[in-house]
Each structure stands twice: as structure tokens, then as C-alpha cells.
Amino acid sequence: MGKFLRPEEAFMFGYKPACACQSGNPRLKPYLDKLLEKGYPNVFGWNILRDDYTFFHNEETNKSF
């Protein structure tokens, strides 16, 4: 049986067009740090109930969001 990818991993491998990460979730912290470090275009704080980042592969997709 093959390995299942987490949504954040699938995004980094190019299988997903966007990826959402909660900044306060300790399980997602390593992924959030990698996504920020790699400089993916993102939108922060669009969800007023929590501190979410949504990452995109390019600026064009980010702007259309």
C-alpha cells in the first residue's frame, strides 16, 4: 500500500492548487513554516474565526482568490 499524502504535502508536490493552514495548529506548524519559508503567495486572515493562511502556487491564482 502506498503512502497517503497530507493536503499540505500534496500542495507542495503540485497536486493541489491551494492549501489552507491554521497558524495556531501545532500539527500544521512544520508545514506552515515550510510554506512560508518557500515564499508561496498567500492570503492571511481571510477567516474571521481563526488565523488561517491560504497558499497558492503563483501570484495570479492568489489575486483571483
mmCIF file of the N, C-alpha and C atoms, coordinates in Angstrom:
data_MODEL
# 
_entry.id   MODEL 
# 
loop_
_atom_site.group_PDB 
_atom_site.id 
_atom_site.type_symbol 
_atom_site.label_atom_id 
_atom_site.label_alt_id 
_atom_site.label_comp_id 
_atom_site.label_asym_id 
_atom_site.label_entity_id 
_atom_site.label_seq_id 
_atom_site.pdbx_PDB_ins_code 
_atom_site.Cartn_x 
_atom_site.Cartn_y 
_atom_site.Cartn_z 
_atom_site.occupancy 
_atom_site.B_iso_or_equiv 
_atom_site.pdbx_formal_charge 
_atom_site.auth_seq_id 
_atom_site.auth_comp_id 
_atom_site.auth_asym_id 
_atom_site.auth_atom_id 
_atom_site.pdbx_PDB_model_num 
ATOM 1   N N  . MET A 1 1  ? 0.845   -1.173 0.000   1.00 0.00 ? 1  MET A N  1 
ATOM 2   C CA . MET A 1 1  ? 0.000   0.000  0.000   1.00 0.00 ? 1  MET A CA 1 
ATOM 3   C C  . MET A 1 1  ? 0.888   1.234  0.000   1.00 0.00 ? 1  MET A C  1 
ATOM 4   N N  . GLY A 1 2  ? 0.552   2.223  -0.815  1.00 0.00 ? 2  GLY A N  1 
ATOM 5   C CA . GLY A 1 2  ? 1.337   3.443  -0.924  1.00 0.00 ? 2  GLY A CA 1 
ATOM 6   C C  . GLY A 1 2  ? 1.094   4.402  0.229   1.00 0.00 ? 2  GLY A C  1 
ATOM 7   N N  . LYS A 1 3  ? 1.953   5.383  0.305   1.00 0.00 ? 3  LYS A N  1 
ATOM 8   C CA . LYS A 1 3  ? 1.828   6.402  1.339   1.00 0.00 ? 3  LYS A CA 1 
ATOM 9   C C  . LYS A 1 3  ? 0.776   7.432  0.933   1.00 0.00 ? 3  LYS A C  1 
ATOM 10  N N  . PHE A 1 4  ? -0.059  7.792  1.883   1.00 0.00 ? 4  PHE A N  1 
ATOM 11  C CA . PHE A 1 4  ? -1.043  8.836  1.634   1.00 0.00 ? 4  PHE A CA 1 
ATOM 12  C C  . PHE A 1 4  ? -0.403  10.183 1.955   1.00 0.00 ? 4  PHE A C  1 
ATOM 13  N N  . LEU A 1 5  ? -0.643  11.151 1.102   1.00 0.00 ? 5  LEU A N  1 
ATOM 14  C CA . LEU A 1 5  ? -0.098  12.488 1.320   1.00 0.00 ? 5  LEU A CA 1 
ATOM 15  C C  . LEU A 1 5  ? -1.070  13.316 2.143   1.00 0.00 ? 5  LEU A C  1 
ATOM 16  N N  . ARG A 1 6  ? -0.517  14.102 3.031   1.00 0.00 ? 6  ARG A N  1 
ATOM 17  C CA . ARG A 1 6  ? -1.303  15.103 3.738   1.00 0.00 ? 6  ARG A CA 1 
ATOM 18  C C  . ARG A 1 6  ? -1.653  16.191 2.722   1.00 0.00 ? 6  ARG A C  1 
ATOM 19  N N  . PRO A 1 7  ? -2.732  16.942 2.924   1.00 0.00 ? 7  PRO A N  1 
ATOM 20  C CA . PRO A 1 7  ? -3.082  18.004 1.972   1.00 0.00 ? 7  PRO A CA 1 
ATOM 21  C C  . PRO A 1 7  ? -1.937  18.997 1.749   1.00 0.00 ? 7  PRO A C  1 
ATOM 22  N N  . GLU A 1 8  ? -1.186  19.303 2.811   1.00 0.00 ? 8  GLU A N  1 
ATOM 23  C CA . GLU A 1 8  ? -0.080  20.248 2.692   1.00 0.00 ? 8  GLU A CA 1 
ATOM 24  C C  . GLU A 1 8  ? 1.040   19.673 1.825   1.00 0.00 ? 8  GLU A C  1 
ATOM 25  N N  . GLU A 1 9  ? 1.294   18.377 1.959   1.00 0.00 ? 9  GLU A N  1 
ATOM 26  C CA . GLU A 1 9  ? 2.310   17.719 1.127   1.00 0.00 ? 9  GLU A CA 1 
ATOM 27  C C  . GLU A 1 9  ? 1.858   17.658 -0.327  1.00 0.00 ? 9  GLU A C  1 
ATOM 28  N N  . ALA A 1 10 ? 0.579   17.334 -0.536  1.00 0.00 ? 10 ALA A N  1 
ATOM 29  C CA . ALA A 1 10 ? 0.042   17.269 -1.898  1.00 0.00 ? 10 ALA A CA 1 
ATOM 30  C C  . ALA A 1 10 ? 0.165   18.623 -2.586  1.00 0.00 ? 10 ALA A C  1 
ATOM 31  N N  . PHE A 1 11 ? -0.054  19.696 -1.849  1.00 0.00 ? 11 PHE A N  1 
ATOM 32  C CA . PHE A 1 11 ? 0.116   21.039 -2.406  1.00 0.00 ? 11 PHE A CA 1 
ATOM 33  C C  . PHE A 1 11 ? 1.567   21.266 -2.814  1.00 0.00 ? 11 PHE A C  1 
ATOM 34  N N  . MET A 1 12 ? 2.506   20.934 -1.919  1.00 0.00 ? 12 MET A N  1 
ATOM 35  C CA . MET A 1 12 ? 3.926   21.173 -2.209  1.00 0.00 ? 12 MET A CA 1 
ATOM 36  C C  . MET A 1 12 ? 4.425   20.336 -3.387  1.00 0.00 ? 12 MET A C  1 
ATOM 37  N N  . PHE A 1 13 ? 3.806   19.167 -3.617  1.00 0.00 ? 13 PHE A N  1 
ATOM 38  C CA . PHE A 1 13 ? 4.169   18.339 -4.763  1.00 0.00 ? 13 PHE A CA 1 
ATOM 39  C C  . PHE A 1 13 ? 3.440   18.758 -6.035  1.00 0.00 ? 13 PHE A C  1 
ATOM 40  N N  . GLY A 1 14 ? 2.534   19.741 -5.922  1.00 0.00 ? 14 GLY A N  1 
ATOM 41  C CA . GLY A 1 14 ? 1.845   20.262 -7.098  1.00 0.00 ? 14 GLY A CA 1 
ATOM 42  C C  . GLY A 1 14 ? 0.538   19.582 -7.442  1.00 0.00 ? 14 GLY A C  1 
ATOM 43  N N  . TYR A 1 15 ? 0.042   18.708 -6.581  1.00 0.00 ? 15 TYR A N  1 
ATOM 44  C CA . TYR A 1 15 ? -1.220  18.011 -6.849  1.00 0.00 ? 15 TYR A CA 1 
ATOM 45  C C  . TYR A 1 15 ? -2.446  18.849 -6.508  1.00 0.00 ? 15 TYR A C  1 
ATOM 46  N N  . LYS A 1 16 ? -2.304  19.800 -5.585  1.00 0.00 ? 16 LYS A N  1 
ATOM 47  C CA . LYS A 1 16 ? -3.419  20.651 -5.180  1.00 0.00 ? 16 LYS A CA 1 
ATOM 48  C C  . LYS A 1 16 ? -3.129  22.091 -5.599  1.00 0.00 ? 16 LYS A C  1 
ATOM 49  N N  . PRO A 1 17 ? -4.141  22.831 -6.042  1.00 0.00 ? 17 PRO A N  1 
ATOM 50  C CA . PRO A 1 17 ? -3.918  24.215 -6.470  1.00 0.00 ? 17 PRO A CA 1 
ATOM 51  C C  . PRO A 1 17 ? -3.778  25.209 -5.319  1.00 0.00 ? 17 PRO A C  1 
ATOM 52  N N  . ALA A 1 18 ? -4.280  24.842 -4.136  1.00 0.00 ? 18 ALA A N  1 
ATOM 53  C CA . ALA A 1 18 ? -4.215  25.732 -2.973  1.00 0.00 ? 18 ALA A CA 1 
ATOM 54  C C  . ALA A 1 18 ? -4.157  24.890 -1.713  1.00 0.00 ? 18 ALA A C  1 
ATOM 55  N N  . CYS A 1 19 ? -3.756  25.545 -0.631  1.00 0.00 ? 19 CYS A N  1 
ATOM 56  C CA . CYS A 1 19 ? -3.619  24.831 0.639   1.00 0.00 ? 19 CYS A CA 1 
ATOM 57  C C  . CYS A 1 19 ? -3.919  25.799 1.774   1.00 0.00 ? 19 CYS A C  1 
ATOM 58  N N  . ALA A 1 20 ? -4.748  25.366 2.712   1.00 0.00 ? 20 ALA A N  1 
ATOM 59  C CA . ALA A 1 20 ? -5.061  26.196 3.872   1.00 0.00 ? 20 ALA A CA 1 
ATOM 60  C C  . ALA A 1 20 ? -4.363  25.626 5.104   1.00 0.00 ? 20 ALA A C  1 
ATOM 61  N N  . CYS A 1 21 ? -3.781  26.514 5.899   1.00 0.00 ? 21 CYS A N  1 
ATOM 62  C CA . CYS A 1 21 ? -3.113  26.117 7.147   1.00 0.00 ? 21 CYS A CA 1 
ATOM 63  C C  . CYS A 1 21 ? -3.537  27.061 8.262   1.00 0.00 ? 21 CYS A C  1 
ATOM 64  N N  . GLN A 1 22 ? -3.857  26.485 9.407   1.00 0.00 ? 22 GLN A N  1 
ATOM 65  C CA . GLN A 1 22 ? -4.161  27.274 10.599  1.00 0.00 ? 22 GLN A CA 1 
ATOM 66  C C  . GLN A 1 22 ? -2.866  27.571 11.331  1.00 0.00 ? 22 GLN A C  1 
ATOM 67  N N  . SER A 1 23 ? -2.610  28.821 11.613  1.00 0.00 ? 23 SER A N  1 
ATOM 68  C CA . SER A 1 23 ? -1.357  29.175 12.273  1.00 0.00 ? 23 SER A CA 1 
ATOM 69  C C  . SER A 1 23 ? -1.290  28.680 13.715  1.00 0.00 ? 23 SER A C  1 
ATOM 70  N N  . GLY A 1 24 ? -2.412  28.463 14.367  1.00 0.00 ? 24 GLY A N  1 
ATOM 71  C CA . GLY A 1 24 ? -2.404  28.032 15.754  1.00 0.00 ? 24 GLY A CA 1 
ATOM 72  C C  . GLY A 1 24 ? -2.431  26.523 15.950  1.00 0.00 ? 24 GLY A C  1 
ATOM 73  N N  . ASN A 1 25 ? -2.390  25.766 14.868  1.00 0.00 ? 25 ASN A N  1 
ATOM 74  C CA . ASN A 1 25 ? -2.462  24.312 14.960  1.00 0.00 ? 25 ASN A CA 1 
ATOM 75  C C  . ASN A 1 25 ? -1.056  23.727 15.047  1.00 0.00 ? 25 ASN A C  1 
ATOM 76  N N  . PRO A 1 26 ? -0.672  23.139 16.189  1.00 0.00 ? 26 PRO A N  1 
ATOM 77  C CA . PRO A 1 26 ? 0.699   22.629 16.340  1.00 0.00 ? 26 PRO A CA 1 
ATOM 78  C C  . PRO A 1 26 ? 1.049   21.520 15.347  1.00 0.00 ? 26 PRO A C  1 
ATOM 79  N N  . ARG A 1 27 ? 0.070   20.722 14.923  1.00 0.00 ? 27 ARG A N  1 
ATOM 80  C CA . ARG A 1 27 ? 0.328   19.664 13.947  1.00 0.00 ? 27 ARG A CA 1 
ATOM 81  C C  . ARG A 1 27 ? 0.719   20.236 12.587  1.00 0.00 ? 27 ARG A C  1 
ATOM 82  N N  . LEU A 1 28 ? 0.187   21.411 12.268  1.00 0.00 ? 28 LEU A N  1 
ATOM 83  C CA . LEU A 1 28 ? 0.461   22.024 10.967  1.00 0.00 ? 28 LEU A CA 1 
ATOM 84  C C  . LEU A 1 28 ? 1.680   22.943 10.975  1.00 0.00 ? 28 LEU A C  1 
ATOM 85  N N  . LYS A 1 29 ? 2.225   23.239 12.148  1.00 0.00 ? 29 LYS A N  1 
ATOM 86  C CA . LYS A 1 29 ? 3.344   24.190 12.248  1.00 0.00 ? 29 LYS A CA 1 
ATOM 87  C C  . LYS A 1 29 ? 4.514   23.859 11.321  1.00 0.00 ? 29 LYS A C  1 
ATOM 88  N N  . PRO A 1 30 ? 4.982   22.600 11.266  1.00 0.00 ? 30 PRO A N  1 
ATOM 89  C CA . PRO A 1 30 ? 6.104   22.317 10.345  1.00 0.00 ? 30 PRO A CA 1 
ATOM 90  C C  . PRO A 1 30 ? 5.766   22.621 8.881   1.00 0.00 ? 30 PRO A C  1 
ATOM 91  N N  . TYR A 1 31 ? 4.538   22.321 8.472   1.00 0.00 ? 31 TYR A N  1 
ATOM 92  C CA . TYR A 1 31 ? 4.121   22.599 7.101   1.00 0.00 ? 31 TYR A CA 1 
ATOM 93  C C  . TYR A 1 31 ? 3.991   24.101 6.870   1.00 0.00 ? 31 TYR A C  1 
ATOM 94  N N  . LEU A 1 32 ? 3.395   24.795 7.819   1.00 0.00 ? 32 LEU A N  1 
ATOM 95  C CA . LEU A 1 32 ? 3.244   26.242 7.707   1.00 0.00 ? 32 LEU A CA 1 
ATOM 96  C C  . LEU A 1 32 ? 4.605   26.915 7.588   1.00 0.00 ? 32 LEU A C  1 
ATOM 97  N N  . ASP A 1 33 ? 5.545   26.492 8.416   1.00 0.00 ? 33 ASP A N  1 
ATOM 98  C CA . ASP A 1 33 ? 6.897   27.067 8.355   1.00 0.00 ? 33 ASP A CA 1 
ATOM 99  C C  . ASP A 1 33 ? 7.545   26.838 6.989   1.00 0.00 ? 33 ASP A C  1 
ATOM 100 N N  . LYS A 1 34 ? 7.383   25.630 6.433   1.00 0.00 ? 34 LYS A N  1 
ATOM 101 C CA . LYS A 1 34 ? 7.960   25.331 5.112   1.00 0.00 ? 34 LYS A CA 1 
ATOM 102 C C  . LYS A 1 34 ? 7.316   26.172 4.017   1.00 0.00 ? 34 LYS A C  1 
ATOM 103 N N  . LEU A 1 35 ? 5.993   26.288 4.073   1.00 0.00 ? 35 LEU A N  1 
ATOM 104 C CA . LEU A 1 35 ? 5.280   27.055 3.048   1.00 0.00 ? 35 LEU A CA 1 
ATOM 105 C C  . LEU A 1 35 ? 5.680   28.530 3.094   1.00 0.00 ? 35 LEU A C  1 
ATOM 106 N N  . LEU A 1 36 ? 5.794   29.076 4.289   1.00 0.00 ? 36 LEU A N  1 
ATOM 107 C CA . LEU A 1 36 ? 6.218   30.477 4.429   1.00 0.00 ? 36 LEU A CA 1 
ATOM 108 C C  . LEU A 1 36 ? 7.671   30.650 3.983   1.00 0.00 ? 36 LEU A C  1 
ATOM 109 N N  . GLU A 1 37 ? 8.527   29.709 4.357   1.00 0.00 ? 37 GLU A N  1 
ATOM 110 C CA . GLU A 1 37 ? 9.944   29.779 4.008   1.00 0.00 ? 37 GLU A CA 1 
ATOM 111 C C  . GLU A 1 37 ? 10.157  29.728 2.498   1.00 0.00 ? 37 GLU A C  1 
ATOM 112 N N  . LYS A 1 38 ? 9.356   28.911 1.812   1.00 0.00 ? 38 LYS A N  1 
ATOM 113 C CA . LYS A 1 38 ? 9.497   28.782 0.358   1.00 0.00 ? 38 LYS A CA 1 
ATOM 114 C C  . LYS A 1 38 ? 8.887   29.954 -0.394  1.00 0.00 ? 38 LYS A C  1 
ATOM 115 N N  . GLY A 1 39 ? 8.171   30.818 0.314   1.00 0.00 ? 39 GLY A N  1 
ATOM 116 C CA . GLY A 1 39 ? 7.666   32.046 -0.294  1.00 0.00 ? 39 GLY A CA 1 
ATOM 117 C C  . GLY A 1 39 ? 6.452   31.888 -1.187  1.00 0.00 ? 39 GLY A C  1 
ATOM 118 N N  . TYR A 1 40 ? 5.640   30.877 -0.925  1.00 0.00 ? 40 TYR A N  1 
ATOM 119 C CA . TYR A 1 40 ? 4.423   30.736 -1.727  1.00 0.00 ? 40 TYR A CA 1 
ATOM 120 C C  . TYR A 1 40 ? 3.530   31.945 -1.504  1.00 0.00 ? 40 TYR A C  1 
ATOM 121 N N  . PRO A 1 41 ? 2.908   32.474 -2.569  1.00 0.00 ? 41 PRO A N  1 
ATOM 122 C CA . PRO A 1 41 ? 1.947   33.565 -2.383  1.00 0.00 ? 41 PRO A CA 1 
ATOM 123 C C  . PRO A 1 41 ? 0.826   33.089 -1.461  1.00 0.00 ? 41 PRO A C  1 
ATOM 124 N N  . ASN A 1 42 ? 0.363   33.987 -0.602  1.00 0.00 ? 42 ASN A N  1 
ATOM 125 C CA . ASN A 1 42 ? -0.669  33.569 0.335   1.00 0.00 ? 42 ASN A CA 1 
ATOM 126 C C  . ASN A 1 42 ? -1.580  34.711 0.722   1.00 0.00 ? 42 ASN A C  1 
ATOM 127 N N  . VAL A 1 43 ? -2.702  34.321 1.304   1.00 0.00 ? 43 VAL A N  1 
ATOM 128 C CA . VAL A 1 43 ? -3.668  35.246 1.890   1.00 0.00 ? 43 VAL A CA 1 
ATOM 129 C C  . VAL A 1 43 ? -3.756  34.863 3.355   1.00 0.00 ? 43 VAL A C  1 
ATOM 130 N N  . PHE A 1 44 ? -3.630  35.845 4.236   1.00 0.00 ? 44 PHE A N  1 
ATOM 131 C CA . PHE A 1 44 ? -3.698  35.576 5.670   1.00 0.00 ? 44 PHE A CA 1 
ATOM 132 C C  . PHE A 1 44 ? -4.923  36.244 6.264   1.00 0.00 ? 44 PHE A C  1 
ATOM 133 N N  . GLY A 1 45 ? -5.568  35.531 7.180   1.00 0.00 ? 45 GLY A N  1 
ATOM 134 C CA . GLY A 1 45 ? -6.639  36.128 7.964   1.00 0.00 ? 45 GLY A CA 1 
ATOM 135 C C  . GLY A 1 45 ? -7.954  36.315 7.245   1.00 0.00 ? 45 GLY A C  1 
ATOM 136 N N  . TRP A 1 46 ? -8.207  35.571 6.194   1.00 0.00 ? 46 TRP A N  1 
ATOM 137 C CA . TRP A 1 46 ? -9.479  35.731 5.479   1.00 0.00 ? 46 TRP A CA 1 
ATOM 138 C C  . TRP A 1 46 ? -10.639 35.155 6.277   1.00 0.00 ? 46 TRP A C  1 
ATOM 139 N N  . ASN A 1 47 ? -10.359 34.227 7.196   1.00 0.00 ? 47 ASN A N  1 
ATOM 140 C CA . ASN A 1 47 ? -11.397 33.633 8.025   1.00 0.00 ? 47 ASN A CA 1 
ATOM 141 C C  . ASN A 1 47 ? -11.408 34.382 9.363   1.00 0.00 ? 47 ASN A C  1 
ATOM 142 N N  . ILE A 1 48 ? -12.476 35.095 9.661   1.00 0.00 ? 48 ILE A N  1 
ATOM 143 C CA . ILE A 1 48 ? -12.509 35.922 10.873  1.00 0.00 ? 48 ILE A CA 1 
ATOM 144 C C  . ILE A 1 48 ? -12.567 35.099 12.160  1.00 0.00 ? 48 ILE A C  1 
ATOM 145 N N  . LEU A 1 49 ? -12.850 33.804 12.052  1.00 0.00 ? 49 LEU A N  1 
ATOM 146 C CA . LEU A 1 49 ? -12.945 32.958 13.237  1.00 0.00 ? 49 LEU A CA 1 
ATOM 147 C C  . LEU A 1 49 ? -11.606 32.381 13.675  1.00 0.00 ? 49 LEU A C  1 
ATOM 148 N N  . ARG A 1 50 ? -10.614 32.373 12.803  1.00 0.00 ? 50 ARG A N  1 
ATOM 149 C CA . ARG A 1 50 ? -9.300  31.835 13.161  1.00 0.00 ? 50 ARG A CA 1 
ATOM 150 C C  . ARG A 1 50 ? -8.243  32.399 12.224  1.00 0.00 ? 50 ARG A C  1 
ATOM 151 N N  . ASP A 1 51 ? -6.996  32.225 12.595  1.00 0.00 ? 51 ASP A N  1 
ATOM 152 C CA . ASP A 1 51 ? -5.874  32.755 11.809  1.00 0.00 ? 51 ASP A CA 1 
ATOM 153 C C  . ASP A 1 51 ? -5.427  31.736 10.770  1.00 0.00 ? 51 ASP A C  1 
ATOM 154 N N  . ASP A 1 52 ? -6.029  31.826 9.604   1.00 0.00 ? 52 ASP A N  1 
ATOM 155 C CA . ASP A 1 52 ? -5.717  30.900 8.515   1.00 0.00 ? 52 ASP A CA 1 
ATOM 156 C C  . ASP A 1 52 ? -4.852  31.559 7.457   1.00 0.00 ? 52 ASP A C  1 
ATOM 157 N N  . TYR A 1 53 ? -3.972  30.779 6.898   1.00 0.00 ? 53 TYR A N  1 
ATOM 158 C CA . TYR A 1 53 ? -3.245  31.147 5.688   1.00 0.00 ? 53 TYR A CA 1 
ATOM 159 C C  . TYR A 1 53 ? -3.804  30.281 4.568   1.00 0.00 ? 53 TYR A C  1 
ATOM 160 N N  . THR A 1 54 ? -3.949  30.841 3.390   1.00 0.00 ? 54 THR A N  1 
ATOM 161 C CA . THR A 1 54 ? -4.245  30.061 2.203   1.00 0.00 ? 54 THR A CA 1 
ATOM 162 C C  . THR A 1 54 ? -3.109  30.318 1.231   1.00 0.00 ? 54 THR A C  1 
ATOM 163 N N  . PHE A 1 55 ? -2.443  29.243 0.823   1.00 0.00 ? 55 PHE A N  1 
ATOM 164 C CA . PHE A 1 55 ? -1.280  29.332 -0.052  1.00 0.00 ? 55 PHE A CA 1 
ATOM 165 C C  . PHE A 1 55 ? -1.651  28.940 -1.464  1.00 0.00 ? 55 PHE A C  1 
ATOM 166 N N  . PHE A 1 56 ? -0.970  29.567 -2.425  1.00 0.00 ? 56 PHE A N  1 
ATOM 167 C CA . PHE A 1 56 ? -1.176  29.310 -3.843  1.00 0.00 ? 56 PHE A CA 1 
ATOM 168 C C  . PHE A 1 56 ? 0.175   29.088 -4.502  1.00 0.00 ? 56 PHE A C  1 
ATOM 169 N N  . HIS A 1 57 ? 0.157   28.469 -5.686  1.00 0.00 ? 57 HIS A N  1 
ATOM 170 C CA . HIS A 1 57 ? 1.408   28.207 -6.397  1.00 0.00 ? 57 HIS A CA 1 
ATOM 171 C C  . HIS A 1 57 ? 1.955   29.446 -7.098  1.00 0.00 ? 57 HIS A C  1 
ATOM 172 N N  . ASN A 1 58 ? 1.069   30.368 -7.440  1.00 0.00 ? 58 ASN A N  1 
ATOM 173 C CA . ASN A 1 58 ? 1.545   31.566 -8.135  1.00 0.00 ? 58 ASN A CA 1 
ATOM 174 C C  . ASN A 1 58 ? 0.691   32.774 -7.757  1.00 0.00 ? 58 ASN A C  1 
ATOM 175 N N  . GLU A 1 59 ? 1.212   33.926 -8.071  1.00 0.00 ? 59 GLU A N  1 
ATOM 176 C CA . GLU A 1 59 ? 0.556   35.180 -7.705  1.00 0.00 ? 59 GLU A CA 1 
ATOM 177 C C  . GLU A 1 59 ? -0.758  35.385 -8.452  1.00 0.00 ? 59 GLU A C  1 
ATOM 178 N N  . GLU A 1 60 ? -0.844  34.890 -9.680  1.00 0.00 ? 60 GLU A N  1 
ATOM 179 C CA . GLU A 1 60 ? -2.070  35.029 -10.475 1.00 0.00 ? 60 GLU A CA 1 
ATOM 180 C C  . GLU A 1 60 ? -3.251  34.332 -9.790  1.00 0.00 ? 60 GLU A C  1 
ATOM 181 N N  . THR A 1 61 ? -3.027  33.121 -9.326  1.00 0.00 ? 61 THR A N  1 
ATOM 182 C CA . THR A 1 61 ? -4.076  32.390 -8.617  1.00 0.00 ? 61 THR A CA 1 
ATOM 183 C C  . THR A 1 61 ? -4.410  33.073 -7.307  1.00 0.00 ? 61 THR A C  1 
ATOM 184 N N  . ASN A 1 62 ? -3.414  33.583 -6.638  1.00 0.00 ? 62 ASN A N  1 
ATOM 185 C CA . ASN A 1 62 ? -3.615  34.295 -5.382  1.00 0.00 ? 62 ASN A CA 1 
ATOM 186 C C  . ASN A 1 62 ? -4.509  35.515 -5.600  1.00 0.00 ? 62 ASN A C  1 
ATOM 187 N N  . LYS A 1 63 ? -4.234  36.291 -6.627  1.00 0.00 ? 63 LYS A N  1 
ATOM 188 C CA . LYS A 1 63 ? -5.019  37.504 -6.892  1.00 0.00 ? 63 LYS A CA 1 
ATOM 189 C C  . LYS A 1 63 ? -6.449  37.173 -7.308  1.00 0.00 ? 63 LYS A C  1 
ATOM 190 N N  . SER A 1 64 ? -6.652  36.064 -8.006  1.00 0.00 ? 64 SER A N  1 
ATOM 191 C CA . SER A 1 64 ? -8.003  35.713 -8.436  1.00 0.00 ? 64 SER A CA 1 
ATOM 192 C C  . SER A 1 64 ? -8.847  35.201 -7.271  1.00 0.00 ? 64 SER A C  1 
ATOM 193 N N  . PHE A 1 65 ? -8.191  34.806 -6.178  1.00 0.00 ? 65 PHE A N  1 
ATOM 194 C CA . PHE A 1 65 ? -8.915  34.370 -4.982  1.00 0.00 ? 65 PHE A CA 1 
ATOM 195 C C  . PHE A 1 65 ? -9.576  35.562 -4.337  1.00 0.00 ? 65 PHE A C  1 
# 
